[in-house]
Amino acid sequence: MTNNKNTSGSRPLYGMFTDIPPRYDLINRLITWGMDKNWRQKAALSCLAFRPQKVLDLCCGTGDLAINIAYLADYPVEIRGMDYSQPMLDIARSKASTLLGKNINFVSGEASKMPFPDEFFDCVGISFAFRNLTYKNPLAASHLAEIVRVLKKDGHCVIAESSQPANGFIRALYHFYMRQYVARIGGWLSGNKAAYRYLGDSAAKFYSPAELSQLLIQNGLQKADYQPLFFGAAGIYSAKK
Ligand SMILES: C[S@@+](CC[C@H](N)C(=O)[O-])C[C@H]1O[C@@H](n2cnc3c(N)ncnc32)[C@H](O)[C@@H]1O
């Protein structure tokens, strides 16, 4: 089950993610009222709950999940962040430069063809990029296959992502908020209206927790545990290979 309507090219979102980095973190803070910081911390703790030795922050953007894992780990852990946007990676590297004595590296790579051997990671964490990898993305199946390939047997995939509130009234409010406020404020601050129109629209139409769990199972992972965040506007999934 992949949502592949309306596809365009093999890297449909690439231009968007090389355009928005300078104000990316600021816009995240504004559209989530600061909650996204706490959500990434929770996702980092979910990754660390399995005491992984090697962790990948897939589609790391400006590196916050990887950096949170480095801060919160109370044992040596090898952390890689991977993204295809060079401007995002530049910001991630600059933010991580203050972390001393941590094994954290950011590499350029494409999620459909990752530069890592089979069964390399104990944990693959993905914060707010799984929707980009699967929603109307022609390469969705390859992205999922690659996640499974680079994970060790019994390794975990942890996904923090926008979700669908179970309550119909809250869900309607959330869709209105994403399509009106988020699309407008993000477009205005980033200068890229299409990027934030895409965010608002894709978040409103994205999978429910049950659908996303089903997608993971169909693609080689086991049933996902789900932790809703802020009335289900977002959530953290954790699925074992
Ligand atoms: C919405 S941002 C999320 C960034 C970060 N994980 C966070 O928590 O803020 C999505 C990121 O995924 C990256 N990305 C999207 N598709 C990708 C792909 N196919 N391969 C590698 N990176 C990709 C983008 O460049 C962008 O940095």
The ligand as an ORCA input file, in Angstrom:
! r2SCAN-3c Opt
* xyz 0 1
  C      10.638     17.793      6.410
  S      12.363     17.595      6.390
  C      12.693     16.761      7.917
  C      14.093     17.038      8.391
  C      14.449     16.520      9.780
  N      14.422     15.085      9.835
  C      13.581     17.116     10.857
  O      13.204     16.418     11.781
  O      13.334     18.324     10.795
  C      12.582     16.319      5.225
  C      14.055     16.068      4.889
  O      14.125     14.903      4.078
  C      15.087     15.096      3.065
  N      14.729     14.179      1.979
  C      13.524     14.088      1.353
  N      13.542     13.117      0.449
  C      14.786     12.560      0.506
  C      15.414     11.497     -0.188
  N      14.757     10.823     -1.126
  N      16.702     11.193      0.108
  C      17.370     11.899      1.056
  N      16.838     12.921      1.747
  C      15.545     13.251      1.477
  C      14.974     16.566      2.716
  O      16.118     17.080      2.095
  C      14.713     17.186      4.096
  O      15.907     17.584      4.712
*
